[in-house]
Amino acid sequence: MNASHAWMRRWLQAAGAYNLLWGAVVVLLPDLPLRVAGMEPLPEPGRAIWQCLGMVIGVYGVGYLCAARDPLRHWPIVLVGFLGKILGPIGFAWTAARGAIPWHFGFTILTNDLLWWVPFGGILLAARRTWVRQG
């Protein structure tokens, strides 16, 4: 990977660190993000499911850190993350529209999902160009 692709590594390293941190908070302090959003703590089994989601988010962080070593080669990891960052807001909107979660909890989508669309999309486009050239 050449120096012009260093931005990909930095974005994936940032995504890895962010996801590890967010996942750890949700697993270890599951009520904290809810309280910040002005929500009540979740009863069981919702709390356990929320903590499992935190574990999955943390695992994504490990994947992003691995992909940061060679983003163009490890584009499938970026694709899986990109899909999650598109489908997550769709799932949130569907759930909020049904009244199952308050709309203001959507503030988490800004940093959990939307922030990563452009860099992940850029990495995927660069990987596509690389693989097409290589035939």
C-alpha positions as CSV (number, residue, x, y, z in Angstrom):
1,M,0.0,0.0,0.0
2,N,1.5,3.4,-0.9
3,A,1.6,6.5,1.1
4,S,-1.4,8.0,-0.6
5,H,-3.5,5.3,1.1
6,A,-2.3,6.2,4.6
7,W,-5.7,7.9,5.2
8,M,-7.4,4.5,4.9
9,R,-5.2,3.1,7.7
10,R,-5.9,6.1,9.9
11,W,-9.6,5.9,9.4
12,L,-9.7,2.1,10.1
13,Q,-7.5,2.6,13.2
14,A,-9.9,5.3,14.4
15,A,-12.9,3.1,13.7
16,G,-11.3,0.2,15.5
17,A,-10.5,2.2,18.6
18,Y,-14.0,3.8,18.6
19,N,-15.8,0.5,18.2
20,L,-13.7,-1.1,21.0
21,L,-14.5,1.8,23.3
22,W,-18.2,1.9,22.5
23,G,-18.5,-1.9,22.8
24,A,-16.7,-1.9,26.1
25,V,-19.0,0.9,27.5
26,V,-22.1,-1.0,26.4
27,V,-20.8,-4.3,27.9
28,L,-19.4,-2.9,31.1
29,L,-21.7,0.1,31.7
30,P,-24.8,-0.7,29.7
31,D,-27.0,1.9,31.3
32,L,-24.6,4.8,30.6
33,P,-25.5,5.5,26.9
34,L,-29.2,5.1,27.8
35,R,-28.9,7.6,30.6
36,V,-27.1,10.1,28.4
37,A,-30.1,9.8,26.0
38,G,-32.5,10.4,28.9
39,M,-33.8,6.8,28.8
40,E,-34.5,4.3,31.5
41,P,-32.2,1.3,31.9
42,L,-33.4,-1.7,30.0
43,P,-35.0,-4.6,31.9
44,E,-33.9,-8.2,31.3
45,P,-33.6,-9.7,28.7
46,G,-33.3,-6.4,26.8
47,R,-30.2,-5.4,28.9
48,A,-28.5,-8.7,28.0
49,I,-29.3,-8.3,24.3
50,W,-27.9,-4.7,24.5
51,Q,-24.7,-5.9,26.1
52,C,-24.4,-8.6,23.3
53,L,-24.7,-5.8,20.8
54,G,-21.9,-4.1,22.6
55,M,-19.8,-7.2,22.3
56,V,-20.5,-7.4,18.5
57,I,-19.5,-3.8,18.1
58,G,-16.3,-4.4,20.0
59,V,-15.5,-7.3,17.7
60,Y,-16.0,-5.1,14.7
61,G,-13.3,-2.9,16.2
62,V,-10.9,-5.8,16.2
63,G,-11.8,-6.4,12.5
64,Y,-11.2,-2.8,11.6
65,L,-7.8,-2.8,13.3
66,C,-6.8,-5.9,11.4
67,A,-8.1,-4.4,8.1
68,A,-6.0,-1.2,8.8
69,R,-2.8,-3.2,8.1
70,D,-3.8,-3.5,4.5
71,P,-7.2,-1.9,3.7
72,L,-7.3,-2.8,0.0
73,R,-6.5,-6.4,0.7
74,H,-9.0,-6.7,3.6
75,W,-11.8,-4.8,1.9
76,P,-14.4,-7.5,2.8
77,I,-14.0,-6.5,6.4
78,V,-14.7,-2.9,5.4
79,L,-17.7,-4.0,3.4
80,V,-19.2,-5.9,6.3
81,G,-18.7,-2.8,8.5
82,F,-20.1,-0.5,5.8
83,L,-23.2,-2.6,5.5
84,G,-23.7,-2.6,9.2
85,K,-23.3,1.2,9.2
86,I,-26.1,1.5,6.6
87,L,-28.4,-1.1,8.0
88,G,-28.1,0.1,11.6
89,P,-29.7,3.5,10.9
90,I,-32.4,1.8,8.9
91,G,-33.2,-0.5,11.8
92,F,-33.1,2.4,14.2
93,A,-35.6,4.4,12.1
94,W,-37.9,1.4,11.8
95,T,-37.8,0.8,15.5
96,A,-38.2,4.5,16.4
97,A,-41.1,4.9,13.9
98,R,-42.9,2.1,15.8
99,G,-42.4,3.9,19.1
100,A,-40.2,1.2,20.6
101,I,-37.2,3.6,21.1
102,P,-37.2,7.4,21.3
103,W,-36.1,9.3,18.3
104,H,-33.5,11.3,20.3
105,F,-31.5,8.1,20.9
106,G,-30.6,8.6,17.2
107,F,-27.8,10.9,18.3
108,T,-25.7,7.7,18.5
109,I,-26.1,7.2,14.7
110,L,-24.0,10.3,14.0
111,T,-20.8,8.8,15.5
112,N,-21.6,5.1,15.3
113,D,-22.6,5.0,11.6
114,L,-22.9,8.2,9.5
115,L,-19.3,9.4,10.4
116,W,-17.9,6.3,8.7
117,W,-19.9,6.2,5.5
118,V,-17.6,8.4,3.4
119,P,-14.2,6.9,4.5
120,F,-15.5,3.3,4.3
121,G,-17.1,4.0,0.9
122,G,-13.8,5.6,-0.3
123,I,-11.9,2.5,0.8
124,L,-14.3,0.2,-1.0
125,L,-14.1,2.3,-4.2
126,A,-10.3,2.2,-4.0
127,A,-10.3,-1.5,-3.5
128,R,-12.6,-2.0,-6.4
129,R,-10.3,0.0,-8.7
130,T,-7.3,-1.9,-7.5
131,W,-8.9,-5.3,-8.1
132,V,-10.3,-4.3,-11.5
133,R,-6.8,-3.2,-12.6
134,Q,-5.3,-6.4,-11.4
135,G,-7.9,-8.4,-13.3
